[in-house]
Amino acid sequence: MPLIQISQTPGISAEQKKATIEAVTKAYAEATGKNPDSVWVTITEVPREHWGVGGKPLG
């Protein structure tokens, strides 16, 4: 069973999360031929102060 994990900063709505999960599931299933019912997607919100890019914190 495939598991797709998305990490992002907080800020998208529940409706946007739902749309993201649906779109990612559909795209993966189409690209791999997997049954969409077997695709798991998680969205983890990580506070900005826990991210760093180019050696610098975002928060």
N, C-alpha and C positions, 0 to 999 in steps of 0.2 A: 504494500500500500504506500503510495507516494505521500510525502509530507513536504509542503512548501512553507517556509517560515519567512515572514516579513518583519523586519525591525524598523521602527520609524519613531520620530519625535511625536509627542502627543499633539492632537489638534483636529483630527478628522472626525466627523460625526458618525453615529451608528449607521446611518444610511450609506455613507461613503464606504465604511468598512464592509457592509453587506455587498455593495456593488463591486468592491475590490475583490472580495472572496469569490463572487460569482464569475467575474471576468478572468481572474487568474486560473480558476478551476477549468473554465471553458477553454482557455488558451492552451493549458497543459494537456487536457484531454485530446484536443484537436491535433496538437503537435506530436503526441506520443501514441495516440490510438487507445489510450487507457480509458476505462469506464469512469466518467466523472463522479460516480457514486463512491469510488474508491479513493478519491483525491482528498487529502486533508490540507487545510490552510490555516495557519495561525498568524495573527497580527499581534506583535508585542510592542507596546509603547514604552520607549526609553526616554527619560527626561533629558532635555538638551544638555544639562551639565554633565551627563554621563557619556557624551559623544565627544570625539576629537577628530579634527581633520587637519592634516598638514602640521601635526604637532601642537595644535591649539584647540582648547575646548570651545564648544559651541555656546555653552551657557554662560 
